């Protein structure tokens, strides 16, 4: 299965390269979307709606060129396996530890967690939280809910939960951005730890771009700091 998927992904790598070239010509910040499996196309479309450049990431070389990375929803076991097969797991971890903004949605949130209930291969283990896969039940148990906007401001945020995980616990210092209503005892469904965000639902499937805007602002700050650091290094090298 992995070999077959690898061949299919290699056929579309050129598309990512073209997107990368366009972003470089524009000379602006680039948001990467991990494009191994899942609804990466929907995330890419949402990023473009907000006005940012996007690069579908399938190789470590492409990862090195982005100012932030979205890990989409999909099959967490499949994405975990493909990250290893394509040599992306360790580079993602290294860049995250160096401050790269990363946002995981649904399966992506699972993979970011330090502790994952019922995942048979290693995730990224970056956010100090415990997540349980498929914790609401089967596909038929998927649901939608209006969330209080919290730090995002504005009106209620409509959230789509599809075979969603649950955040069972978070460590001190993890900021809870959004919670589910009283029927779910106000459990966290969106959190942030330093430059890492995780949401258990699918913001890319609605027209509400507030979470994408928040993440893109994090990427812009990261890119600006990286540019300042590069200029300082260049100025001090002569």
N, C-alpha and C positions, 0 to 999 in steps of 0.2 A: 504493500500500500504506500509506504513512504517513497519507494523508488518511482512508482507511477506518478505520485504527486510531484516529486522532484522534476520529472520530465515535463509535466504540464507547466510548472512554475518557470522552468528555464525558457519555455517558449514565449513567456510574457515579460521576461526581465527587460527586454529591449524597450518595452513601453515605459517602464520606470526610468530607464536611462534617458529617454526623450523628455519625460517630465522634469527630470533633474536638470537637463540642459536648459530648458526654458526657465526654470527657477534661477539658475546661475546667471542667465542673461539679464534677468530682472534685478539681480543683485540685492535681494531682500531675504528676510527670514523665511525659513522653510520648515514646515511641520511634516514629520514623517508619519505614515500609517503602516503598521506591520501588516503585510499583505500575503500571509501564508495561507490563511483560511478564515472564514467568517465574513462579517458584513463590513469589510474594510472599504468597499466602494461607497457605502452610505456615509461613513465618517469622512472620506475624502470630499464628497459632495458638500457636507456640512462645513468643512474647513473652507472650501472655496466660497460658500455663501457668505461667510464672515469676511472674506476678502484676503485670505492668506494663501501663499503658495503651498502646495502639497506634493509630497513624494511618496509613492508606494514603495515600501522597504522590503526587499527580499534577500539582500546580501549585507555582509558586514561593511563592505565599501560604501553602500548606499546609506547605511546607518551612520557612518562617520560624517556625513554631509548635512545632517538635520539638526535643528535647534530644539526639537521636542519630538516625542514619539507617542502615538496612540496605539494601544493594543486593543483590538476590537472584540466584540462578542463573537461567539462561535462555539466550537467544541474545545474545552480547555485541555483535554487529554491530547487531542490532535495538534493543537497549537504548541503545547509543551514538547511533543515529540518532534515537530518540524523545526522548532527553534534549535533543538540539539542537532538534528540532521543537517541543517543549513549553517551550523556554526555561529548562531546568533545569540545563544543564551549568555555566554560569558561576555561578549562585547556589550550587550544590553546592560548587564549587571555593572560592568566597569563604567560605562557612561552614566548610569544612574548614580553611582557612588561619587562621580565627579560633578554631579549637580544637574545633569540633563533632566528637564521636565518629562515625566512619563505619566500617561493617563490610561488606566485600564478600565474598560466597561464590561460588565457581566463576566464572561470568561477571562477577560483581561484583568479584572479585579481579583479573580481567583488566583491568577498566576502571580500577581504582585504580593500576595499575602505571605507572611513568614510561616504560618501554619495553615495547612489546607486539609480539611476532612475529606477523605476518600478520593485522593488523587494519586494514581499509581506511578507517577514519575515526577521529578523535581520541577517546581516552578522557579520563580525568580527570587523569592524570599527577601523582599525589599521593604515591605511595609509591616510594622509590628502589629499585626492583627490576626485573628483567627477567622477563617471563612469556611463555610460548609457548602459544598456543591449541591445544586438541585434541591435546595432545602425546602422550597415551597411545594414540591411535588413534581408531577409529570407535566408534559406540554399542555395538557388540558387544564392544568391548574395555573397557567399563566394569567396575568391580570394587569389592569391599569389602575393608576391612582393619582390624585392631585396632591402634591406635596407643598407644604408651607415653604416659601422661597428662602427663608433664612438669610444667610449672608449675601445671597444673589440679588436680593431686592426684587421689586416688581410684584406681579400677581403670582398666583399658584403655578407651580411647575408640573405639567402633566408628564407622568412617568410610565413607561411600558416595561413590565417585568416578564421575561420569557424564560421559563425554566431557570429562574433566577437563583443565585446563591444568597446566603444570608451572612452578614457580618456578625459573628457571635461575640466577639470581644475586641477591644482596641487597647493599646498601651497608652500610658500617660504621654501627652504631647501630640497625639493624633487628633486633629481637629475634625469634628463632625460637621459637615456642611449642610446635609439634609437628612431628615428623619421621616420614617413612615408614621402615619397617623395613630390615634389612640388604640385602634383595633389591633395594631401590631406592637403596642406598648412603646411607641416612639423609637423603634430600633433604627440604627444608622443605616442609610443606604447610599451615602456619598461622604467620603472622608478625604482628608489631605494630610500627608506627612512630608514636611519639607517641600521638595519639588515634585512629589509624587501624589497623584490623585487616583481615586478608585470609586466607581459607581457600580451598583449591582443591577442597574436598569440600563435602558438603551436610549440615551439622549439623541442619537443620530437618526432615530426613527420618527422624530417629531420635527416641527418647524421651529421649536424653541432653541435658540442658539446660545443661551446664557452660559451654559457650562463650557461650550466650545470657546466662547469669548474669554472666559476666565482662563482657560488653558492656554489660549493663544497669547494672552497678556503675559503669562508665565514664560512662554517661549521667547517673546520679544525681550523680556528682561534678561533672560539667559543669553540671548544673542548679543544684546548690547554690552553686557559684562564681558563676554568672550572677545568682542571687538576692542573694548578698552584694554583688556589684558594683552591682546596681540599688539596693539599700538604701543603700549608701554614697553613690551619686550623688544619691539623693533627699535624704539627710541633709545633703549639702553644697551643695544648690541654694538653701537658704533663707537 
